[in-house]
Every structure is written in C-alpha cells, then in structure tokens.
Amino acid sequence: AQSVSQHNHHVILSEAASLELGCNYSYGGTVNLFWYVQYPGQHLQLLLKYFSGDPLVKGIKGFEAEFIKSKFSFNLRKPSVQWSDTAEYFCAVSTTSGTYKYIFGTGTRLKVLA
Amino acid sequence: DTGVSQNPRHKITKRGQNVTFRCDPISEHNRLYWYRQTLGQGPEFLTYFQNEAQLEKSRLLSDRFSAERPKGSFSTLEIQRTEQGDSAMYLCASSPNPGTDYGYTFGSGTRLTVV
C-alpha cells in the first residue's frame, strides 16, 4: 500500500536557521508530490508541487524541495526561516492517473522562535 | 471570497444523531474531494466527485456516511448515527481540470465533536 512518512513530528528553530523537513513515500509508480502548509487558524495551502522535469522545485515564500527518485524522497528546505513560518507542514503524494487522491504524511509542526 | 467554503465551521452533536456538512467549491472546479483529519494525523481521503459523479469512495467511508454533489456544484457529506470515533475535522477540497493535477484548494473544514 502507498504511504508517506514524515520523520520529524516537531521541529523548533530560531529565526534565520536553515530548515529541512524529510518526506519519504512508498509507491513503485509515477507520482506527483506536494508540500502543503497550515498556518495557525488557517486552511491548508499549497506550498509547492513536483510533477516532472527539474527535481528541484521552488515554491512560495522561499521554500524549495528536491525530488530524489532513488531515495523516494521529497524533502522541503528553506535557507533561513522566519517567525511567520511557524506552521504545520504536510507532505502528500498522488498517483498520476484517475482520481488524483492524495496520501498525506502525518505532518511536521514547526515552531520558529523570534 | 472565491475560495472553498465549508459550513458549519463547528458542529457538536450527541452520539446517534445525524449530521450534514456542506461544501461550496471554487465554481469552475470540476473535482471535489472530502478528507477527514484526526488529531496528530494528516488528512485521509474519503471520497471524490468529478462534476456530479461520485467516482471513488474510501473504505473509511462506512455505510453511515453518504456524500452527494447533485448538480456538480456544492456537495454535502452526511453522517448517520454518529459515533464518538467520527469526531474529526472534515475537509473539502476542489481542483480544476480532470486531465491534470494542479493541486487542491482546501476549505477551512468542519470540526465535528460527538459527545
């Protein structure tokens, strides 16, 4: 069965620190990959997505993610976090056919200290 | 606001009662999804509509759950004979273009508490 693992459940960083959140998925076929973010009190928002092509994708607010097919990974990075990045981050995978339903990871709660 | 709208935002109900939630997707979006999220977990897929057709249902969606999208616009999710285990956030999302996956636009969710 398909699954998505996010290794870090809680991360605490100081402002200006670098961020890397891990995401690994289990699926043998072609996938689309996503990172969603949920700021406190807000709905889930799309941060970035990967369909094909350049495995390094850039999203909003300075975030980027790298798809490494051999490792089944899609890690999220940001060189310098801000207090406003405090949120919960979800990695998601969809297969490339049919319903495009997503399998989400359990999420990573990021707290950035000012 | 042209986003995905869900009502009500919160619902507290007694065990055994029926509840119905509504989702209004972005008007030009053909695809509509319902997910459920419990504490400490990511959203889990419940069901999917393409226009008015319900094309997939998760095994999570027991016989007590039913969803409709009668005219391919808004959708409703009904839970009959609620149980405490149904307590969760119910999320609706929509997406355009059946042939591609641009990612979802989520609503703010309906938080259900069964007491």
Interface residues (C-beta under 8 A of the other chain):
Chain A: V4 N32 F34 Y36 Q42 H43 L44 Q45 L46 K49 F51 F90 A92 S94 T96 G98 T99 Y100 K101 Y102 I103 F104 G105 T106 G107
Chain B: G3 V4 R31 Y33 Y35 G40 Q41 G42 P43 E44 F45 Y48 L55 E56 L91 A93 S95 D101 Y102 G103 Y104 T105 F106 G107 S108 G109
